[in-house]
Amino acid sequence: MDEEKWREHYRSSNKDKVWVKVMTKDGKHFFFDGKHETWAKVKKHCESKKTFVKEMHLQFRSHKCVLDIGDPAGIYLVRSAMGEMGAGTTNFLTLGLLKDDGLIHKQMWMIPELLKDLEYEDEIEDCFEEAIIYNEEKTKAKSEK
């Protein structure tokens, strides 16, 4: 991740937001506050350039979490919320990695605290298709076998 590009972006941005920082394998950087519209732009870039996410970080002020994404078959990101009747609501960024077992392994990160709260697996059919970026290299290699 190019920290100079990040600092340049951060200087002119809202410092009270949780930021998602993405770098693709072709070196393009995306900095956004978890909005689905920007994740859709990342997906479109990956599909059109036949590239994939190389690095992903979450950051709130000076608290940075470097996410270990490895080399999954796909990556998933949505904003989510959880609450109980009569109690407060907790906001999350939910990151999922599509593994070779065909399941999306999810991590729910509380925001703005950036604490990993829950981890679980979901069937791909139970996820929002528009929020999944597929790793074309991995998909192609799998289909050639």
Secondary structure, 3 states (H helix, E strand, C coil): CCHHHHHHHHHCCCCCCEEEEEEECCCCEEEECCCHHHHHHHHHHHHHHCCCEEEEEEEECCEEEEECCCCCCEEEEEEEEEECCCCCEEEEEEEEEECCCCEEEEEEEEECCCEEEEEEEEEHHHCCHHHEEECHHHHHHHHHC
